[in-house]
Amino acid sequence: MAANHDSSDSTLRAALEANGHRFTEQRAAVYRFLAHTNIHPTADEVFLNVRSNVPGISLATVYKSLETLVGCGLATRLSYSDGCARYDGRTDPHHHARCLACGSVSDIPGHLPDRYLQDLHARSGSFRVIGYRLELTGYCVACAPGLDVGVPRTSA
């Protein structure tokens, strides 16, 4: 695990320095947790998990660390209309599926083919497209027992 810490700390240190920030143990603990989880945690969830390794860390420090990671390109903030923000430590191309009942977010690997992006760009008129985020909404298996979640429904 120490080698894993060394690798993630090197990545973090380089990104922080490139963006004019200092490396701190608090930022490292937040980054390590975020980089090694797939639950897309809220800041409160990060705080609850990180404080066991860094007992003196505050919720405010966790929020600041998360925003620093987002600013350095090491994480993404997923914002929703209910005001809830979740954080994603994956920076590779992928999409998300969000459960409308429990709010859980899961990853879907891959990206849209270039031809779809070119078509969207062409349809956007004078809007300059520089990226996109795809999120599927529905119900996870735990929230929709008995439903065949994997099969899309068609309208009659």
C-alpha atoms as a printed R data frame, in Angstrom:
    type eleno elety resid chain resno       x      y       z
1   ATOM     1    CA   MET     A     1   0.000  0.000   0.000
2   ATOM     2    CA   ALA     A     2   2.958  2.339   0.618
3   ATOM     3    CA   ALA     A     3   3.941  2.114  -3.047
4   ATOM     4    CA   ASN     A     4   0.353  2.975  -3.949
5   ATOM     5    CA   HIS     A     5   0.524  6.022  -1.633
6   ATOM     6    CA   ASP     A     6   3.849  7.035  -3.201
7   ATOM     7    CA   SER     A     7   2.343  6.919  -6.699
8   ATOM     8    CA   SER     A     8  -0.811  8.854  -5.811
9   ATOM     9    CA   ASP     A     9   1.207 11.337  -3.730
10  ATOM    10    CA   SER     A    10   3.538 11.956  -6.695
11  ATOM    11    CA   THR     A    11   0.556 12.589  -8.982
12  ATOM    12    CA   LEU     A    12  -1.020 14.891  -6.413
13  ATOM    13    CA   ARG     A    13   2.216 16.760  -5.688
14  ATOM    14    CA   ALA     A    14   2.861 17.416  -9.393
15  ATOM    15    CA   ALA     A    15  -0.692 18.643 -10.046
16  ATOM    16    CA   LEU     A    16  -0.722 20.879  -6.982
17  ATOM    17    CA   GLU     A    17   2.636 22.453  -7.797
18  ATOM    18    CA   ALA     A    18   1.625 23.011 -11.432
19  ATOM    19    CA   ASN     A    19  -1.406 24.947 -10.157
20  ATOM    20    CA   GLY     A    20   0.377 26.934  -7.456
21  ATOM    21    CA   HIS     A    21  -0.793 24.919  -4.440
22  ATOM    22    CA   ARG     A    22   1.117 23.259  -1.617
23  ATOM    23    CA   PHE     A    23   1.082 19.537  -0.883
24  ATOM    24    CA   THR     A    24  -0.434 18.854   2.550
25  ATOM    25    CA   GLU     A    25  -1.263 15.634   4.362
26  ATOM    26    CA   GLN     A    26  -4.909 16.696   4.519
27  ATOM    27    CA   ARG     A    27  -5.098 17.140   0.740
28  ATOM    28    CA   ALA     A    28  -3.245 13.852   0.275
29  ATOM    29    CA   ALA     A    29  -5.701 11.981   2.518
30  ATOM    30    CA   VAL     A    30  -8.699 13.435   0.648
31  ATOM    31    CA   TYR     A    31  -7.112 12.617  -2.722
32  ATOM    32    CA   ARG     A    32  -6.188  9.054  -1.693
33  ATOM    33    CA   PHE     A    33  -9.736  8.365  -0.565
34  ATOM    34    CA   LEU     A    34 -11.324  9.912  -3.642
35  ATOM    35    CA   ALA     A    35  -8.938  8.172  -6.040
36  ATOM    36    CA   HIS     A    36  -9.662  4.760  -4.549
37  ATOM    37    CA   THR     A    37 -13.436  4.804  -4.140
38  ATOM    38    CA   ASN     A    38 -16.215  4.321  -6.630
39  ATOM    39    CA   ILE     A    39 -19.083  5.664  -4.501
40  ATOM    40    CA   HIS     A    40 -18.986  9.296  -5.728
41  ATOM    41    CA   PRO     A    41 -19.083 10.643  -2.184
42  ATOM    42    CA   THR     A    42 -20.425 13.910  -0.844
43  ATOM    43    CA   ALA     A    43 -18.019 16.139   1.103
44  ATOM    44    CA   ASP     A    44 -19.587 14.828   4.325
45  ATOM    45    CA   GLU     A    45 -18.877 11.232   3.262
46  ATOM    46    CA   VAL     A    46 -15.279 12.125   2.409
47  ATOM    47    CA   PHE     A    47 -14.925 13.800   5.807
48  ATOM    48    CA   LEU     A    48 -16.276 10.762   7.676
49  ATOM    49    CA   ASN     A    49 -13.868  8.441   5.854
50  ATOM    50    CA   VAL     A    50 -10.765 10.645   5.965
51  ATOM    51    CA   ARG     A    51 -10.927 11.692   9.595
52  ATOM    52    CA   SER     A    52  -9.968  8.166  10.716
53  ATOM    53    CA   ASN     A    53  -6.570  8.721   9.031
54  ATOM    54    CA   VAL     A    54  -6.305 12.432   9.827
55  ATOM    55    CA   PRO     A    55  -8.154 12.890  13.148
56  ATOM    56    CA   GLY     A    56  -7.717 16.686  13.284
57  ATOM    57    CA   ILE     A    57  -9.137 17.379   9.820
58  ATOM    58    CA   SER     A    58 -12.191 19.652   9.665
59  ATOM    59    CA   LEU     A    59 -15.134 19.535   7.293
60  ATOM    60    CA   ALA     A    60 -14.085 22.966   5.976
61  ATOM    61    CA   THR     A    61 -10.632 21.587   5.128
62  ATOM    62    CA   VAL     A    62 -12.252 18.676   3.279
63  ATOM    63    CA   TYR     A    63 -14.402 21.098   1.239
64  ATOM    64    CA   LYS     A    64 -11.359 23.244   0.406
65  ATOM    65    CA   SER     A    65  -9.297 20.173  -0.494
66  ATOM    66    CA   LEU     A    66 -12.029 18.845  -2.780
67  ATOM    67    CA   GLU     A    67 -12.306 22.178  -4.581
68  ATOM    68    CA   THR     A    68  -8.522 22.303  -4.953
69  ATOM    69    CA   LEU     A    69  -8.535 18.803  -6.476
70  ATOM    70    CA   VAL     A    70 -11.301 19.848  -8.883
71  ATOM    71    CA   GLY     A    71  -9.329 22.964  -9.835
72  ATOM    72    CA   CYS     A    72  -6.214 20.881 -10.499
73  ATOM    73    CA   GLY     A    73  -8.105 18.423 -12.723
74  ATOM    74    CA   LEU     A    74  -7.745 15.500 -10.308
75  ATOM    75    CA   ALA     A    75 -11.455 15.225  -9.540
76  ATOM    76    CA   THR     A    76 -14.811 16.267 -10.872
77  ATOM    77    CA   ARG     A    77 -17.680 17.865  -8.974
78  ATOM    78    CA   LEU     A    78 -21.026 16.363  -9.929
79  ATOM    79    CA   SER     A    79 -23.709 18.931  -9.090
80  ATOM    80    CA   TYR     A    80 -27.411 18.217  -9.008
81  ATOM    81    CA   SER     A    81 -30.520 20.395  -8.914
82  ATOM    82    CA   ASP     A    82 -31.246 19.354  -5.328
83  ATOM    83    CA   GLY     A    83 -28.060 21.161  -4.261
84  ATOM    84    CA   CYS     A    84 -26.203 17.928  -3.604
85  ATOM    85    CA   ALA     A    85 -22.625 17.801  -4.870
86  ATOM    86    CA   ARG     A    86 -20.754 14.541  -5.228
87  ATOM    87    CA   TYR     A    87 -17.121 14.094  -6.165
88  ATOM    88    CA   ASP     A    88 -15.539 11.745  -8.660
89  ATOM    89    CA   GLY     A    89 -11.847 10.866  -8.538
90  ATOM    90    CA   ARG     A    90 -11.884  9.165 -11.943
91  ATOM    91    CA   THR     A    91 -10.546 11.349 -14.716
92  ATOM    92    CA   ASP     A    92 -10.739  8.791 -17.538
93  ATOM    93    CA   PRO     A    93 -13.632  9.032 -20.032
94  ATOM    94    CA   HIS     A    94 -16.810  7.636 -18.481
95  ATOM    95    CA   HIS     A    95 -20.457  8.417 -17.881
96  ATOM    96    CA   HIS     A    96 -22.704  8.191 -14.840
97  ATOM    97    CA   ALA     A    97 -25.973  6.523 -13.893
98  ATOM    98    CA   ARG     A    98 -27.818  8.232 -11.012
99  ATOM    99    CA   CYS     A    99 -30.636  6.634  -9.046
100 ATOM   100    CA   LEU     A   100 -33.576  9.007  -8.651
101 ATOM   101    CA   ALA     A   101 -34.633  7.340  -5.395
102 ATOM   102    CA   CYS     A   102 -31.467  6.971  -3.297
103 ATOM   103    CA   GLY     A   103 -29.135  9.330  -5.177
104 ATOM   104    CA   SER     A   104 -26.395  6.763  -5.704
105 ATOM   105    CA   VAL     A   105 -24.124  7.370  -8.684
106 ATOM   106    CA   SER     A   106 -22.325  4.618 -10.577
107 ATOM   107    CA   ASP     A   107 -19.817  4.692 -13.408
108 ATOM   108    CA   ILE     A   108 -20.437  3.603 -16.983
109 ATOM   109    CA   PRO     A   109 -17.156  3.179 -18.888
110 ATOM   110    CA   GLY     A   110 -16.501  4.724 -22.283
111 ATOM   111    CA   HIS     A   111 -17.253  7.872 -24.220
112 ATOM   112    CA   LEU     A   112 -19.430  8.962 -27.123
113 ATOM   113    CA   PRO     A   113 -17.967  8.286 -30.565
114 ATOM   114    CA   ASP     A   114 -16.444 11.336 -32.281
115 ATOM   115    CA   ARG     A   115 -19.175 11.332 -34.962
116 ATOM   116    CA   TYR     A   116 -21.833 11.950 -32.265
117 ATOM   117    CA   LEU     A   117 -19.827 14.828 -30.838
118 ATOM   118    CA   GLN     A   118 -19.311 16.326 -34.283
119 ATOM   119    CA   ASP     A   119 -23.060 16.078 -34.931
120 ATOM   120    CA   LEU     A   120 -23.854 17.769 -31.595
121 ATOM   121    CA   HIS     A   121 -21.314 20.491 -32.360
122 ATOM   122    CA   ALA     A   122 -22.878 21.076 -35.781
123 ATOM   123    CA   ARG     A   123 -26.347 21.367 -34.190
124 ATOM   124    CA   SER     A   124 -25.191 23.792 -31.510
125 ATOM   125    CA   GLY     A   125 -25.053 26.751 -33.892
126 ATOM   126    CA   SER     A   126 -22.782 29.455 -32.538
127 ATOM   127    CA   PHE     A   127 -22.264 27.651 -29.215
128 ATOM   128    CA   ARG     A   128 -18.647 26.483 -28.900
129 ATOM   129    CA   VAL     A   129 -18.637 22.909 -27.562
130 ATOM   130    CA   ILE     A   130 -15.541 22.031 -25.521
131 ATOM   131    CA   GLY     A   131 -16.840 19.018 -23.631
132 ATOM   132    CA   TYR     A   132 -19.848 17.107 -22.451
133 ATOM   133    CA   ARG     A   133 -21.134 15.089 -19.524
134 ATOM   134    CA   LEU     A   134 -23.613 12.257 -19.961
135 ATOM   135    CA   GLU     A   135 -25.742 11.094 -17.067
136 ATOM   136    CA   LEU     A   136 -28.387  8.415 -17.213
137 ATOM   137    CA   THR     A   137 -31.165  8.653 -14.648
138 ATOM   138    CA   GLY     A   138 -33.399  5.891 -13.393
139 ATOM   139    CA   TYR     A   139 -33.518  3.436 -10.510
140 ATOM   140    CA   CYS     A   140 -30.825  1.160  -9.135
141 ATOM   141    CA   VAL     A   141 -31.590 -2.486  -8.386
142 ATOM   142    CA   ALA     A   142 -31.920 -1.791  -4.637
143 ATOM   143    CA   CYS     A   143 -34.553  0.908  -5.185
144 ATOM   144    CA   ALA     A   144 -36.537 -0.889  -7.873
145 ATOM   145    CA   PRO     A   145 -36.825 -4.500  -6.689
146 ATOM   146    CA   GLY     A   146 -38.801 -6.643  -9.045
147 ATOM   147    CA   LEU     A   147 -38.234 -4.345 -11.993
148 ATOM   148    CA   ASP     A   148 -36.024 -5.542 -14.789
149 ATOM   149    CA   VAL     A   149 -33.705 -2.533 -14.552
150 ATOM   150    CA   GLY     A   150 -31.457 -3.753 -17.347
151 ATOM   151    CA   VAL     A   151 -34.180 -3.717 -20.015
152 ATOM   152    CA   PRO     A   152 -35.367 -0.341 -21.339
153 ATOM   153    CA   ARG     A   153 -39.144  0.055 -21.420
154 ATOM   154    CA   THR     A   154 -40.872  0.974 -24.636
155 ATOM   155    CA   SER     A   155 -44.025  3.010 -24.853
156 ATOM   156    CA   ALA     A   156 -47.064  1.393 -26.361
